[in-house]
Amino acid sequence: MGYLKGVGRIYQQTVIDTYSSVAFAKVYDNKTPVTAADPLHDQVLPFFEEHDLEVLRVLTDRGPEYCGRDDRHPYQIFLGLNEIDHTRTKAKHPQTNGICEGFHQTCLHEFYQITFRKKIYRDLETLQADLHAFLAHYNNERTHQGKRCQGRTPLQTFLDAREVAWEKRLAGAAAENGPNMCSLEAAAPAAG
């Protein structure tokens, strides 16, 4: 992802709701299974619980931080404990994880390239706070023109989808475990 004076190389873990484009991201100084699971634990699951929805599936690339034996790999164990299905992208086809790839480009152009010209970061906490502010703008204020959002913000799209999910839950016979919604993409941008 980049280099931070006093910290070294930094990595961003990204999670995006594939229906609404609501994005979550955290920066780290390493890429491990624990840092891969952290945004899910710290940001994503609390957000979905707050909206009374479940995360059913996550799509990741095939990086070692995401993939390993179900009974030994920390990321796989985390997903199992939270009853989240794990799908992996097709090998050597980054377009399979295209929503994350697109967000990484947006984040690079609209956040990192601008902020790194204006400010010198000496710690991850300060960078994370600024990234969090960017994500608040991205999710709550910045309208998206694509086929999913159609001129709405990602949060508006998410909230509209929540109602649809609840309608499906009420109409469906197998609704005992919450609305049948939410597929996420997770990825760490390639280091550069």
N, C-alpha and C positions, 0 to 999 in steps of 0.2 A: 504494500500500500504506500508506504512512505517512510521517511526518517524524521525523528523528532530529537532535536538537540537536547542532550542530557538523558534521553531515554533510549535512543537507538531506533531500530526499525519498529514500525507500528503496523497493526493489522486491524481491520474493521470486520466484525461479525455482523451480518445483516440478516434480518428476517422480514419477509414481506407477505402479507395476506394476498393470495393470488386473485381473489375476487375484487377486493376494494383498493388495492395498492397501499394500504396502511403499512408504513415502514417503521422498523425498529432497528437500531444499530448501536453497537458499543465498540470502543477501541481498546486494544490490548497491546502488550509488548511481546506476545508470543501467540502461536497457533497451536492449541492443544484441545483434546476432547472436553476438558473442563471449561475452557474459554468459549468453546463452540456451544455448550449447553447453557452457559451463563445468561445470555440475552433471553433465552426461552424462559428460564427460571425467574429472572429479575424483572423482565419487562412484558413479554408476550403472554405468559399464562396469567399473571395478575390482570392484564388488560382484558383478556377474554373472560375471566371470572367476573370482573366488574360489570361486563355486559351480559352475564349469564349464558355464555356460550362455551363450547368445548373446542379445543384444538384436536382434530382427528388424525391429521396426516402432515408430515413435513417432507419436502423434497430437498435433497442436498446434492452437491457434487460428490465425487468419489474420493475426496481428500481424506488423509489418515485421521484428521480430527473428527470426522463424521462416521467413518466406517471401521468396523472391527467385529469381533465375536460378540454376539448378543449378551453373553453371560460374563464378559470380562472388560469390554470397552466402556469407559465412563459415559460417553454420549449415548450409546445404545442402551445402557442400563437406565439412564435418565429418561429416555423415551419410553422404555418398558414400564418403569414405575408410574409414568403419567399416562399410560395407555395411548400413546401416540404412534401410529404406523409410520414407518420410514421407507421412503422411496428414494432411489438414487438416480441421478441423471444418466443418460446413455453415455458410454465412454467416448471421449474425444468429440463431444457434441455440446459445446457450451450454450448453444441456443436452446437446449432443453431447459436450462435454468434462465431463460431470457428475461423474465421479469426482474430478477436480481441483477443480471448483467446491465439492463437498462437503468435501473436505479443507481448502480455504481457509477455509470457515466454521468447521470444527473448530479449525484453527490460530488463527484470529482469537479465538474464544471461550475456548479452553483454554490458549492461550499468550500472544498479544500483549496482549489486554485485561488479563490478570492481571499479566504481567511489566512492562508500561508503568506500572501503578499502583504497583509496588513499587520500581522501579529507573529511574534516569536513565542512558541510554546515550550515550556521547560518541564511540563508534567502532563500526564494523561488526564488527570482530573479536570484541568482547565479546558483541554481540547474536548473532552467528553461533554462538559457543560455547554460549550458552543455548538457541538454536534447536536445535543439535545434541543437547543433553541432552533437550529435549522430544521430538525425533524418536526418540531411543533408547527413551524411555518408550513413545511411540506405536507403534513397530514391535515392541518386544520384550516389553512388559508389559501394555499396554492391550488388552483383548479387544474384538473387534468382533462385533456381533450380526447384521450384514447377511448377505445370501445368499452372499457370497463367503467370508467368514471363519467364519461360523456358530459364534461363541463362542470362536474361537481368536484369537491375536495375528496380525498380518500376517506376521511372520517364520515362525510355525508354519505358516501357510497356504502361504507361499512354499516352505518346505522340503518340505511334503507334495506340492506341485505339482511340485517338482523331481523327485521319484521318478516321478510320472506321466509327466513329460516324458521321462525316461530310458527308461521302459517303451515309450513311443511310438517313441522313437529306435531301440530294439532291434527293435521289431516292424516298423518302416517300412523300405522299400527305399531311400529317399532320405535316409539318415541320415548321410551323410558329413561334413556341416558342423555337427554338433552337434544337440542336441535342438530340436524345433520348438516353441519356447515364447517368450513374452514380447512383450507389446504394452504400450507405455507411453503415458501421457498426460503432456504437459508444458504448463505454462502459467505465466504471470505474473498474479497477481491484479490486478484493476483498481486503479489508483491512487485514493486517496481521502483 
